């Protein structure tokens, strides 16, 4: 069930950012991919998924990298109107794409 939720969220992020799922989950550090990863991690965490589970799905050895993505999310959100627009698009579409999360009010954070 959790993998299904991860897949739905990453696919929505990929569609919104026009990046490939595989690239988002890679370790490539280009700004657009890091921003997409931040969106993915944010929506997973806001949905109540533990950071260790997010790290496992992303095949990261240390869950501390998830904390780094969450911190970077804040920075992107404050500095980039384009990032905020993508975030808002994902937040609006997430309940439709992943209705099992619609009971969770944190996804719109």
C-alpha positions in Angstrom: 0.0 0.0 0.0 2.8 2.4 0.9 4.6 1.8 -2.3 1.4 2.5 -4.2 1.2 5.9 -2.4 4.8 6.7 -3.2 4.3 5.8 -6.8 1.3 8.1 -7.1 3.0 11.0 -5.5 6.2 10.7 -7.5 4.2 10.3 -10.7 2.3 13.4 -10.0 5.5 15.3 -9.2 7.0 14.0 -12.4 4.0 15.0 -14.5 3.9 18.5 -12.9 7.6 19.2 -13.2 7.9 17.4 -16.6 10.8 15.3 -15.3 11.1 11.5 -15.4 10.3 9.6 -12.3 13.7 7.8 -12.5 15.5 11.1 -12.6 13.6 12.5 -9.6 14.6 9.4 -7.6 18.2 9.5 -8.8 21.0 11.1 -7.0 21.6 13.8 -9.7 22.0 17.2 -8.1 20.8 19.6 -10.8 18.5 22.3 -9.3 15.4 21.2 -11.1 15.8 17.6 -9.9 16.5 18.6 -6.3 13.5 20.9 -6.4 11.3 18.0 -7.7 12.7 15.7 -5.0 11.9 18.4 -2.4 8.3 18.4 -3.6 8.1 14.6 -3.5 9.5 14.4 0.0 7.3 17.3 1.3 4.1 15.7 0.1 5.1 12.3 1.4 6.0 13.7 4.8 2.9 15.9 4.9 0.9 12.7 4.2 2.3 11.2 7.4 4.8 8.9 5.9 7.9 8.4 8.2 11.1 9.8 6.8 12.8 6.4 7.1 10.2 5.0 4.8 10.7 7.8 2.3 14.5 7.2 2.4 14.0 3.5 1.8 11.7 4.2 -1.2 14.2 6.6 -2.6 17.0 4.0 -2.0 18.9 6.5 0.3 21.2 5.0 2.9 20.6 7.7 5.5 17.2 9.1 6.4 19.0 12.4 7.3 19.0 13.3 3.6 15.2 13.5 3.8 15.5 16.1 6.5 17.8 18.0 4.1 15.2 17.9 1.4 12.6 19.2 3.8 14.8 22.1 4.7 15.6 22.8 1.1 11.8 22.7 0.4 11.4 25.7 2.6 14.2 27.6 0.8 12.8 26.8 -2.6 9.3 27.8 -1.4 10.4 31.2 -0.1 12.6 32.1 -3.1 10.8 30.7 -6.2 7.4 31.6 -7.5 7.7 28.9 -10.1 8.3 26.3 -7.3 5.3 27.6 -5.4 3.2 27.3 -8.5 4.2 23.6 -9.0 3.6 23.0 -5.3 0.1 24.5 -5.5 -0.7 22.4 -8.6 0.4 19.2 -6.9 -1.5 20.1 -3.7 -4.7 20.7 -5.7 -4.4 17.4 -7.7 -3.2 15.1 -4.9 -6.6 14.3 -3.4 -7.8 13.4 -6.9 -4.8 11.2 -7.7 -4.4 9.7 -4.3 -7.8 9.7 -2.6 -6.5 7.5 0.2 -4.7 10.6 1.5 -7.7 13.0 1.3 -8.5 12.4 5.0 -5.1 13.8 5.8 -5.4 17.5 6.2 -1.6 18.0 6.2 -1.2 17.4 2.4 -2.3 21.0 1.8 0.4 22.4 4.0 
